[in-house]
């Protein structure tokens, strides 16, 4: 089938990250014809840059306007149109769909949440005045939700255990063999400085890998002294491709992640993590975090529950670090559990079944 995915980058990288990962799953695993129309192609291209050229060539990355400027659209009517995160389709694209004889279905791909209410709304119709069938699709952890984006599927703890990506080689030689590795990708509001200072007094060595922009968050680029203990080594890396970032997560002992895509990849890497959830004005993120922790910690001991809930709400590391080994074991078990629940192929496969 032919898929048109519409991606508007509201902020950050998550919108592009999800659309790209979905497109590659549909194309490489399910053999679908996929185009992405995106209002910020450079960002999308940056994320996609790490993959095999043959895979990239199969997915047609187009600027947003090409969806209605393209004179060939009449012969390229899609079977499925995805509006990622409720981005409205361009009027002129919609107008072209309305005059074609074959009508696609439109799917509004929602944000990932562990909240239970989504199963009542997942795959429900959203009747439109223009008459083209449109449905809500809710990614989720539950069996009756839309599933999770798994590609590339992490098979075991040596997930993506290929060679160090070229772009990370200069950082990798600086890592200390006995130090624990922590990667950091969070939003500006995180109390990072205090968190790092506390981690530095834990009596262990930690190599901290700051993803693009995070040195600035800490004020390092502005020359501010951090006064961190020597047990910590801070290493800044540039923006890397999505595949390289997946690899990085799999190589760290602990990850701080955010948004939606890195949040899921940290789980699939089977490592403990802090999810710095996207803050919403109405504090809806608090319910989302609580719903996730309910699922994630369902089988955990009371001690581990206390440690994880504390860590995820930015308790200082000394309050929970003693539980790190138990948390690491739990993370591996959680990954296995997730993959079992998504044995049907997860989000891409569920979308395909729904649309077919
Ligand atoms: O960037 P995010 O915060 O994205 C989003 C957006 O804010 C979006 O509007 C919001 O709706 C959503 O969160 C909940 O975090 P996320 O989802 O983890 O996406 C980041 C993507 O960027 C992910 O695919 C990994 C990728 N990435 C790289 O490819 N290279 C890098 O160096 C880094 C740090 C990330």
Boltz pocket constraint, residues with backbone or C-beta under 6 A from the ligand:
constraints:
  - pocket:
      binder: B
      contacts: [[A, 10], [A, 11], [A, 12], [A, 13], [A, 14], [A, 15], [A, 16], [A, 17], [A, 18], [A, 46], [A, 47], [A, 111], [A, 185], [A, 211], [A, 212], [A, 238], [A, 239], [A, 240], [A, 241], [A, 242], [A, 243], [A, 245], [A, 258], [A, 259], [A, 260], [A, 261], [A, 262], [A, 263], [A, 278]]
      max_distance: 6.0
